């Protein structure tokens, strides 16, 4: 009975029921959902939940037999169920190729995925153009929980084949056109491209995940998102070859907290101004996080391009830097090419607050804004960074900041010293 009551609570949270004329429950309560999602990982569900185990649909956990069609069939049956449904991926090694797990669905939200096994890529096939590896698409309510591992094995072929102008490699996990999503406990290692790619989603929680790839792995962003609203990423470890978290056009109302980043390229907003008619970025908070031996720390980057947009309401707060190359960086000259124009992305209302630690660069803070659209409302508050790089042959080189096309509001301690 307790498990049934729990599932009823989660169902109310996800569906956003209205009681009476005025008492409206929240459509998705991240705090309560996170507190209860461990029940999904342990399979503690009531008798009203129908189980769809991929093994029952012919999937083989032997690390050799391709089970793509078996996973798709299990998902389709769960998707078309008229009640509560749980997709189970039990312990074992499952080989699967590119899978599109798409709605619309008729299950009672959320679809619960108990993920205990290891997923390995099918090596004998090449994904179709623009295809990603595992894609969930076009339905509401998805809880993925467990200690399962998604192993893209990008080191075997994909990383060696990257070239200028080539299409991006497939993301291990793509989530598109979904609402009310929670991902907890899983591990992603060595993707061909991005670990997780999120687009056109809302109400999204990622917590207690472990993302890992070598520093030299190309374009292996940890969590990459676009055109997505209301995201919380917390209590996770992300070490990879590109941005730990990247937020491009249309990303709004995101909170990242208690995340360890490194190796990688830090927490990045952008690149922006890359495509025509980009949506604005706003409401981004990164706080209580640490970065170790990363290329960048807190970064905003835009192309020199004709595409106009805005990035505003951004807070980087309470960050610890450990030997980070560029701890604080606004770069509006990213990927400059011959014939390019000044960036038309307006960056405003950005605060870097209580950022401390060490850097391997003598120029620890770079704010390089657009001459056409200078940055507005940039605040640096309580910054204390120390140089930890190799001895400088010219001992007179100061530990400094570099600012162009911006007026900075300085509050409290400033090390390195403010821009002149």
Secondary structure, DSSP 8 states (H G I E B T S, - for coil): -HHHHHHHHHHHHHHT-EETTTEE--S--HHHHHHHTHHHHTT---TTEEEEEGGGGT--TEEEEE-HHHHHHHHHHHHT-SSEEEEEE-SSEEEE--EEEE----S-S-EEEEE-SEEEE-TT----TT--SEEEEEEEEEEEESS-EEE--TTTTGGGG--TT------SEEEEEEEEEEEES-EEES-SS-SEEEES-EEEEEES-EEE--TT-TT--SEEEES-EEEEEEEEEEE-SS-SEEE-TT-EEEEEEEEEE-SSS-EEEEEES-STT---EEEEEEEEEEEES-SEEEEEEEESSS--EEEEEEEEEEEEEEEESEEEEEEEEET--TT-----EEEEEEEEEEEEEEES-SEEEEEE--SSS-EEEEEEEEEEEEE-SS--SSTT---EEEEESEEEEEEEEEES----
